[in-house]
Amino acid sequence: MKFGNSLQARLALVVGLSVTILWLLAAAVTAHLVGEEMEEVFDDGLKATAQRILPIARHDLREGIRRHRPPKDDDDEEELENNLRRSGDREARYGEDVTFLVRNAQGDVLLTSGDVDQSIFPPYQKDGFLRTQTHQLYYEAAGSGGLTIAVAEPLEQRKEIASKMLLGLLLPLIIVIPVSFLAIILGVRLSLNPIRAFRQDLAARSAQDLSPLADDRLPRELRPISQAVNQLLDRLRAAFNAERAFAANAAHELRTPVAGAIAQAQRIQTETQEKQSAQRAIEIEATLKRLMRMSEKLMQLARAEGGRLRTDEASDICVVLRMIAGDFERAGEGRVRLQMPEHPVYTTIDPDAVGILCRNLIENALKYGAQDKPVDMVLTSEGTLRISNAGPQLAPQEMQRLLKRFERGTGKVAGNGLGLAIVKAISDRVGAEVTIASPRHGHEDGVDVSVHLPL
């Protein structure tokens, strides 16, 4: 099956890609929003750090620790640092890379956080945030005295945290997206099970089964298709019923006038004195009898294709076969030999259908087989009915051809070509299997026709 022609593959691909795109968009939007929130948190941290350090620096400088000069004495610097730690600077500094710098009004550096690179701090211009290529800074001036503080944080630290956050969002998607695809494929496959069952039900139908298809499990969107199929089946069933009814009615109606014509032809034979007229009457009688047999076969075919061939209760096939063998014996055909098990063999096939099937097989064997050899009718305990006759072999291509309507053998024996077609029609409708073998089993000539009846 081509990928582009598969509805299941199309649905899974469209839904899977849609879900994947939505997941990625949601992750991107989430990362953007979280990034903005984190920027605000970082900026608030810088601002809080500056607001904590600046009053401490003012106080210590006012007390003379730094004496309003840049911090050159290591002891003074160490003392100021200790004061800053005791005053809560450790709590205010949320990152190890955060540095600060305190200047006076003239821009001289009065206080720094350790060995800091002063070049990363541009001159003070106004309170607020300033971003350089490498750092995010916050400036704030004291209320009096001209002191300013600048607190800086490397942008690299923020990028690292943002990368970890984005990776934390993407890693679950690496697992979620394939699992989502598998879940979508499984869900689509399960959702299409009613369609698959509908297709299998339609494919399993025989040519004679035109009953409506059940569509109660189909989705609402697909029920118009099943309704259209059922409407087509209804029209086909009506057309076939009309055809079978016409054939059956025509054959039935022909029986009476044909029987009357046969009687008139026989009367002419007895009353006429002319040999030519008597011969013509004999030919007319033979033709009318063939027409009578044809009408009977047409009625049997109509029954095989349109009648009810199953019964609610099982019946014994052996009883039917004994009656048929007896009928042929009483008609002067003593060549039929019956062999069947001693115990009953039950089936739900209608006894009339079994009789029609068996009669046609025996008539074909008697007609086309060797006229001086018996015809064997064998029934096994497994329900296999086998009719065997001696005679010429059949070519392999002939075996399946003879199962079609109005197909006759290559011999010169007259026939209508409906016997095996009737057998095939009954077998198809009851679920039986017809096989033809030539030569017959254990011989070098003849034909075996086996019908495996369902028990």
Secondary structure, 3 states (H helix, E strand, C coil): CCHHHCHHHHHHHHHHHHHHHHHHHHHHHHHHHHHHHHHHHHHHHHHHHHHHHHHHHHHHHHCCCCCCCCCCCHHHHHHHHHHHHHHHHHHHCCCCCCEEEEECCCCCEEEECCCCCHHHCCCCCCCEEEECCCEEEEEEECCCCCCEEEEEEEHHHHHHHHHHHHHHHHHHHHHHHHHHHHHHHHHHHHHCHHHHHHHHHHHHCCCCCCCCCCCCCCCHHHHHHHHHHHHHHHHHHHHHHHHHHHHHHHHHHHHHHHHHHHHHHHHHHHHCCCHHHHHHHHHHHHHHHHHHHHHHHHHHHHHHHHCCCEEEEEEEHHHHHHHHHHHHHHCCCCCEEEECCCCCCEEEECHHHHHHHHHHHHHHHHHHCCCCCCEEEEECCCCEEEEEECCCCCCHHHHHHCCCCCCCCCCCCCCCCCHHHHHHHHHHHHCCEEEEECCCCCCCCCEEEEEECCC
